[in-house]
C-alpha cells in the first residue's frame, strides 16, 4: 500500500544516515547545528529527526513545541538522531536541536523546523449495499486524504472487529452467511491515522431458498419501423445524441453542427443551435458543436452541451436561445489551463441543469439562472479523485427525484440525490443479460424505469432505478439486437416505440415492439 511504501522509504533513509559515521571535520561548521536534508519528517505514527553531529558535542537537547498550545517537551540524546514516538498525527510542531559541549556548556542551536499536522479525516458516508451469491456488497464515498479504508463488522451492540482493509471504496464480505451484522468503515491516512466511524449500517442476510428459480428478464422483440437518415431537406452526418419529447425527436448532429427537430417518421420540423455570426469574437468562447442533449420533464426546455466549448446552453421548445453559460472550473482549480468539457446534460423538475464534465471528471449542477449550486466528485487532477472515472450520459428520474449518471469507464451507473451527492451506484458486468461492458446512453422509459445502451454489446436494456434488470430488446427471429454502433436511445411513451441512434451508420432507427 502507498503509505507502507512511504514509511519503508523513510526508514530506509534513516537507516542510511544512522548507519553511516559522520564525515571527519577539521573545524566547526559555520552557523548552528545543521539538519540533514529532508528532516525532521513524519513516518508512520512518529517523527524522525536527523542532524549533522557537532564537533565536540557530548550530547544534544531536542526541543519540541506544539504551535497550538505552546506546550514544550525536551529530550536529552546522544548521537545525531532522535525518534519522537509521541507525536500526534494531527498536531503541528516546531523542533530545535542544541548541542551540549564538554562540562555541560551550551553549544550552538539549529534552526526551528516545522512539521505540519495532518488534517483530521472525515467519517466515510455509505453509498449503498446489496447482496448476491458472492456475499454482502458494501459501497461508500471516498474521503479526501484517505490512503485506504478499514471495514469493521460485529453483532448489534458488540465491539466491531476489523474484517478488511481495502484501497477501493467498496468491499464484498463473503463470510456473512445468515443473520444480522452491523458494519462500520473508517478512512485511514498516510500516517495510519483513522477517521471516526461511519454511521452503522445494519445488514440482514437470509439463507437463499434453493427451490426458487431465477427470474429471467422480459424479452422484447422489435422490428425496424422506420430508418431516419435523410430526406430532401436534411441528411444526418454523424449524429451524437437524441431526446424524444411530446411527438418531437431532437437529434444533435456533429456533421451539420446543428440540432434537428424531427417528427415521428423523420420529417424535418426545424433546426437550431447553429453558431451565430461573430459569436466567438463577441464572447471570447467558441460556440462549439452540439453534442449532448436533455429535455425538461415538461418538454419546454431543451438543454445542450457543445463539443470543443465549455458552454452549456438552453433553448425553448421552438429553438429560441434562453440561457448561455460557461461551465466553471472546480474551486481551487480556477487558474488551471485545463478547460471544462461538458459531455451531457439533464434538466430536472426544478429547472436545474445537471452537467457531466469530462475534463475534471465531475457532475456539476447549475441553477435555472446558470449559477453553480452543487458539484459531485473530486476533480480528476486531484490525488484522491473520484468516485467517477468518466461520467458521460445523464438522465433525470422524476419519480425518485434522482439524476442518473453513466460512468462509461467504470461500467457503473450512479444515482445522485438533491444534496447533490451519490445516493446509489450499481453495475452489472458479468451477467449474460443486463451486462454493461461500456454503458452509454440513458433515458427514462415506462413506469419509472431506465433504458440503457451498452456500446460494446450494442444492446438496449431496461433497469429499475435500483439496477434490477426488467427487459432486454432483441431483433425478431434472433437472439440478439441486430444493430451496430448504438450510442443512445429514447422511447415514445405514447406508442412504446424506441428511437435508437447508431453513430456508425449515422442513422436513427425507430424500433417497434412486435412481442
C-alpha positions, 0 to 999 in steps of 0.5 A: 500500500502507498503509505507502507511504501512511504514509511519503508522509504523513510526508514530506509533513509534513516537507516542510511544516515544512522548507519553511516559515521559522520564525515571527519571535520577539521573545524566547526561548521559555520552557523548552528547545528545543521539538519540533514536534508529532508528532516525532521519528517513524519513516518508512520505514527512518529517523527524522525529527526536527523542532524549533522553531529557537532564537533565536540558535542557530548550530547544534544537537547531536542526541543519540541513545541506544539504551535497550538498550545505552546506546550514544550517537551525536551529530550536529552540524546546522544548521537545525531538522531532522535525518534519522537514516538509521541507525536500526534498525527494531527498536531503541528510542531516546531523542533530545535536541536542544541548541542551540549559541549564538554562540562555541560556548556551550551553549544550552538542551536539549529534552526526551528523546523516545522512539521505540519499536522495532518488534517483530521479525516472525515467519517466515510458516508455509505453509498449503498449495499446489496447482496448476491451469491458472492456475499454482502456488497458494501459501497461508500464515498471516498474521503479526501486524504484517505490512503485506504479504508478499514471495514469493521463488522460485529453483532448489534451492540458488540465491539466491531472487529476489523474484517478488511482493509481495502484501497477501493471504496467498496468491499464484498464480505463473503463470510456473512452467511445468515443473520444480522451484522452491523458494519462500520468503515473508517478512512485511514491516512498516510500516517495510519491515522483513522477517521471516526466511524461511519454511521452503522449500517445494519445488514440482514442476510437470509439463507437463499431458498434453493427451490426458487428459480431465477427470474429471467428478464422480459424479452422484447422483440422489435422490428425496424419501423422506420430508418431516419437518415435523410430526406430532401431537406436534411441528411444526418452526418454523424449524429451524437445524441437524441431526446424524444419529447411530446411527438418531437425527436431532437437529434444533435448532429456533429456533421451539420453542427446543428440540432434537428427537430424531427417528427415521428417518421423523420420529417424535418420540423426545424433546426437550431443551435447553429453558431451565430455570426461573430459569436466567438469574437463577441464572447471570447468562447467558441460556440462549439458543436452540439453534442449532448442533449436533455429535455425538461420533464415538461418538454419546454426546455431543451438543454445542450452541451457543445463539443470543443466549448465549455458552454452549456446552453438552453433553448425553448421548445421552438429553438429560441436561445434562453440561457448561455453559460460557461461551465466553471472550473472546480474551486481551487482549480480556477487558474488551471489551463485545463478547460471544462468539457461538458459531455451531457446534460439533464434538466430536472423538475426544478429547472436545474441543469445537471452537467457531466464534465469530462475534463475534471471528471465531475457532475456539476449542477447549475441553477435555472439562472446558470449559477453553480449550486452543487458539484459531485466528485473530486476533480480528476487532477486531484490525488484522491479523485473520484468516485467517477472515472468518466461520467458521460450520459445523464438522465433525470428520474422524476419519480425518485427525484434522482439524476442518473449518471453513466460512468462509461469507464467504470461500467457503473451507473450512479444515482445522485440525490438533491444534496447533490451527492451519490445516493446509489451506484450499481453495475452489472458486468458479468451477467449474460443479460443486463451486462454493461461492458461500456454503458452509454446512453440513458433515458427514462422509459415506462413506469419509472424505469431506465433504458440503457445502451451498452456500446460494446454489446450494442444492446438496449436494456431496461433497469429499475432505478435500483439496477434490477434488470426488467427487459432486454430488446432483441431483433425478431427471429434472433437472439440478439439486437441486430444493430451496430454502433448504438450510442443512445436511445429514447422511447415514445411513451405514447406508442412504446416505440424506441428511437435508437441512434447508431453513430456508425451508420449515422442513422436513427432507427425507430424500433417497434415492439412486435412481442 
